Amino acid sequence: AVIISMVIAGVVSAFAALCYSEFAASVPISGSAYAYGYGTLGEFVAWIIGWDLILEYAFGAATVAVGWSGYLIKLLAEFHIQFPAAFSAAPGTTVTMLDGSKVTAIFNLPAALIAVAVTFLLIRGIKESASFNTIIVMVKILVVVLFIVAGIGYVNPSNLGIGCSSEIPGCAEFMPFGFSGVVTGAAVIFFAY
């Protein structure tokens, strides 16, 4: 049912893109949702949208930084480099070590460093940011294509719930959490977008 969640998130993303296209056509100035709100709904609504954008970017940046931090720590662990657990998660979070011991985190240092690095990249200028973004997008597309090519042979149709019944052991149920689970999955995927 994750496939249906992906399709729903894709359709919602397409609708969001169409809305921005409509805004751009009706208010032909450079800007974002703030400029579109200001031009169509007035200053007060634009002010609210501006603050919403600040919150959105703050939460989005924090989420991405924490995600990258986790990936970096796991990558270092693959090379047998132990990153200090006290500096690898949010303050007060209990981190379980490989030996089973528990450590309370003080600060997520990799996430903070990633946020600072992106901030300095943005400060350098639009041209450098756009070039870096282009390189990152190309790398992401390459990774997705390689993942699809490498994994296509491992697709198991029984995981899609095709021809499954409760009598077949190991056969996945198609929608174990119902349609609300599909919509929840779509929301998580859209948040990632």
C-alpha positions as CSV (number, residue, x, y, z in Angstrom):
1,A,0.0,0.0,0.0
2,V,3.1,2.3,0.2
3,I,2.8,2.5,-3.6
4,I,-0.7,4.1,-3.2
5,S,0.7,6.5,-0.6
6,M,3.5,7.5,-3.1
7,V,0.9,8.1,-5.8
8,I,-1.3,10.2,-3.5
9,A,1.7,12.3,-2.4
10,G,2.7,12.7,-6.0
11,V,-0.7,14.0,-7.0
12,V,-0.8,16.4,-4.1
13,S,2.7,17.6,-5.0
14,A,1.5,18.2,-8.5
15,F,-1.5,20.2,-7.3
16,A,0.8,22.3,-5.1
17,A,3.0,22.9,-8.2
18,L,0.0,23.9,-10.2
19,C,-1.1,26.3,-7.5
20,Y,2.3,28.0,-7.5
21,S,2.1,28.2,-11.4
22,E,-1.2,29.9,-11.1
23,F,0.2,32.3,-8.5
24,A,3.2,33.1,-10.7
25,A,1.0,33.8,-13.7
26,S,-1.4,36.1,-11.8
27,V,1.4,38.0,-9.9
28,P,4.3,38.2,-12.3
29,I,7.0,39.4,-9.9
30,S,9.8,37.5,-8.2
31,G,9.0,36.3,-4.8
32,S,7.4,33.4,-3.1
33,A,4.1,32.7,-1.3
34,Y,4.6,36.0,0.6
35,A,4.5,38.0,-2.7
36,Y,1.6,36.0,-4.1
37,G,-0.3,36.5,-0.8
38,Y,0.4,40.2,-0.7
39,G,-0.7,40.7,-4.3
40,T,-3.9,38.8,-4.0
41,L,-5.1,38.8,-0.4
42,G,-3.4,41.8,1.2
43,E,-0.7,42.7,3.7
44,F,-2.1,41.0,6.8
45,V,-2.4,37.6,5.0
46,A,1.0,38.1,3.5
47,W,2.5,38.8,7.0
48,I,1.0,35.5,8.3
49,I,2.3,33.7,5.3
50,G,5.8,35.2,5.8
51,W,5.9,34.0,9.4
52,D,4.6,30.6,8.3
53,L,7.4,30.3,5.8
54,I,10.0,31.1,8.5
55,L,8.6,28.4,10.7
56,E,8.4,26.0,7.7
57,Y,12.0,26.6,6.7
58,A,13.2,26.3,10.4
59,F,11.4,23.0,10.9
60,G,12.4,21.7,7.5
61,A,16.0,22.6,8.0
62,A,16.1,21.0,11.4
63,T,14.5,17.8,10.2
64,V,16.9,17.5,7.3
65,A,19.9,18.3,9.5
66,V,18.9,15.6,12.1
67,G,18.4,13.1,9.3
68,W,21.8,13.8,7.8
69,S,23.3,13.6,11.2
70,G,21.9,10.1,11.7
71,Y,23.2,9.0,8.2
72,L,26.7,10.4,9.0
73,I,26.9,8.6,12.3
74,K,25.8,5.3,10.7
75,L,28.3,5.9,7.8
76,L,31.1,6.5,10.3
77,A,30.1,3.3,12.2
78,E,30.5,1.3,8.9
79,F,34.1,2.4,8.9
80,H,34.4,1.5,12.6
81,I,34.6,5.1,13.7
82,Q,32.7,5.6,17.0
83,F,31.2,9.1,17.1
84,P,30.7,10.3,20.7
85,A,27.1,9.3,21.6
86,A,26.7,12.4,23.9
87,F,27.1,14.6,20.8
88,S,25.0,12.6,18.4
89,A,21.3,13.3,19.4
90,A,19.0,15.9,20.9
91,P,19.7,17.0,24.4
92,G,18.3,14.6,27.0
93,T,17.8,11.8,24.5
94,T,18.9,8.3,25.7
95,V,21.3,6.7,23.2
96,T,21.9,3.0,23.4
97,M,25.5,2.0,22.6
98,L,26.5,-1.1,20.7
99,D,27.5,-2.8,23.9
100,G,24.0,-2.1,25.4
101,S,25.1,0.7,27.7
102,K,23.0,3.9,27.7
103,V,24.3,7.5,27.3
104,T,22.3,10.7,27.6
105,A,22.9,13.0,24.7
106,I,24.0,16.6,25.3
107,F,24.0,18.1,21.8
108,N,23.6,16.9,18.2
109,L,26.9,18.2,16.8
110,P,26.7,16.8,13.3
111,A,23.2,18.4,12.8
112,A,24.5,21.8,14.0
113,L,27.6,21.6,11.7
114,I,25.5,20.7,8.7
115,A,23.1,23.6,9.4
116,V,26.1,26.0,9.7
117,A,27.7,24.7,6.5
118,V,24.4,25.2,4.6
119,T,24.1,28.7,6.1
120,F,27.6,29.6,4.9
121,L,26.8,28.2,1.5
122,L,23.7,30.4,1.2
123,I,25.7,33.4,2.5
124,R,28.2,33.0,-0.3
125,G,25.6,33.7,-2.9
126,I,22.9,32.5,-5.2
127,K,25.2,31.3,-8.0
128,E,27.2,29.1,-5.6
129,S,24.1,27.8,-3.9
130,A,22.4,27.0,-7.3
131,S,25.5,25.2,-8.6
132,F,25.8,23.1,-5.4
133,N,22.1,22.4,-5.5
134,T,22.4,21.2,-9.2
135,I,25.3,18.9,-8.2
136,I,23.3,17.4,-5.2
137,V,20.2,16.9,-7.4
138,M,22.3,15.0,-10.0
139,V,23.8,12.8,-7.3
140,K,20.4,12.1,-5.8
141,I,19.0,11.1,-9.3
142,L,22.0,8.9,-9.9
143,V,21.6,7.2,-6.5
144,V,17.8,6.6,-7.1
145,V,18.5,5.1,-10.6
146,L,21.3,2.9,-9.3
147,F,19.0,1.8,-6.4
148,I,16.3,0.9,-8.9
149,V,18.7,-1.0,-11.2
150,A,20.3,-2.9,-8.3
151,G,17.1,-3.8,-6.6
152,I,14.8,-4.6,-9.5
153,G,15.8,-8.3,-9.3
154,Y,14.8,-8.5,-5.7
155,V,11.2,-7.4,-6.1
156,N,8.9,-10.0,-4.5
157,P,5.3,-9.8,-5.9
158,S,3.9,-11.3,-2.7
159,N,5.0,-8.1,-0.9
160,L,2.5,-6.3,-3.0
161,G,-0.3,-8.4,-1.7
162,I,-1.1,-9.8,-5.2
163,G,-2.8,-13.2,-4.8
164,C,-2.3,-13.2,-1.0
165,S,-4.6,-14.7,1.5
166,S,-4.4,-15.4,5.2
167,E,-3.7,-19.1,4.5
168,I,-0.4,-18.3,2.7
169,P,2.4,-18.0,5.2
170,G,4.8,-15.0,4.7
171,C,2.4,-13.3,2.3
172,A,2.0,-9.6,3.1
173,E,-1.5,-8.2,3.7
174,F,-2.2,-5.4,1.1
175,M,-3.4,-2.6,3.5
176,P,-2.7,-3.7,7.1
177,F,-3.5,-0.3,8.5
178,G,-6.5,0.5,6.2
179,F,-6.9,3.6,4.1
180,S,-6.1,5.8,7.1
181,G,-2.6,4.2,7.1
182,V,-2.3,4.9,3.4
183,V,-3.2,8.6,3.9
184,T,-0.8,8.8,6.9
185,G,2.0,7.4,4.7
186,A,1.1,9.9,2.0
187,A,1.4,12.7,4.5
188,V,4.8,11.6,5.7
189,I,6.0,11.3,2.1
190,F,4.6,14.8,1.3
191,F,6.4,16.2,4.3
192,A,9.6,14.8,2.9
193,Y,8.8,16.5,-0.4
